[in-house]
Amino acid sequence: MRRRTISSSRVLPGGTPLRNRLLAALPARDYNRICEHLRMNAVRTGETLQEHGVHISHVYFPNGGVYSITTEMRNGALVEVATVGSEGMLGIGAFFGDRSGAGRAFQQVGNGLLPAMPVAQFIKEIAMPGPLREVVGLYAQANLLQTMQSTACNALHDVKQRCSRWLLETHDRIETDDFRLKQEFLAVMLGVRRPTVTVVMRSLQQAGLVSSHYGRIRIVRRKRLEATSCECYEVIRGHFIRLGL
């Protein structure tokens, strides 16, 4: 995922340059056909796109920004189970025939319009052998491997390591050193209370790795942040590279 910027002359409806890796991997004829069914949506940070167990009407192909899929416990606590950016899609369950949302999907970090496709059309497309089914199948595998590694990470690694990993993954997807991120959201991503996030971010700032001010975070020393992260960042990144995503 790390800074593998797509160089493409393709555009989405409305003239937005294409960045989504799944759509960019399609041959021109397939892409043009798929593009006819895409609609561009303005999304607010924190806006819910899919709810757990609720019938989904669309699947989404992020063209920038960061989207989180969270699971809610009975006591209302939330924890992130997957992160999605321009390398993937939201609504991957539809690939397996499930039209209900798996967890709550919402925008974590904004960065432009979000391409959407009606789920009925998506299922029709992937029912046919072809490039879209193949590339989405690869992404489904990578997404599963990411979830497995993240589960182990949450159980075995400390909050500072996990926070560093999450910041690196966001940095990769946003492709800019500076981005907006509230500490309340970061606490949900890490499954901890906000005061814990405050302590961790202060530690990273004091080490000169990041700066944080009024809901904005800036990556200052990328290499040192990588060294602070756990092994899971490189493991997850390796899965996506190996699968060509």
Sequence and secondary structure as in RCSB ss.txt:
>XXXX:A:sequence
MRRRTISSSRVLPGGTPLRNRLLAALPARDYNRICEHLRMNAVRTGETLQEHGVHISHVYFPNGGVYSITTEMRN
GALVEVATVGSEGMLGIGAFFGDRSGAGRAFQQVGNGLLPAMPVAQFIKEIAMPGPLREVVGLYAQANLLQTMQS
TACNALHDVKQRCSRWLLETHDRIETDDFRLKQEFLAVMLGVRRPTVTVVMRSLQQAGLVSSHYGRIRIVRRKRL
EATSCECYEVIRGHFIRLGL
>XXXX:A:secstr
 TT       B TTS B   HHHHTS HHHHHHHHTT EEE   TT EEE BTSB SEEE  SSSEEEEEEE TT
S EEEEEEE TTS B GGGGGT  BBSSEEEEEE  S EEEEEHHHHHHHHTSSSHHHHHHHHHHHHHHHHHHHH
HHHHHHS HHHHHHHHHHHHHHHH SSEEE  HHHHHHHHTS HHHHHHHHHHHHHTTSEEEETTEEEE  HHHH
HHHS THHHHHHHHHHHTT 
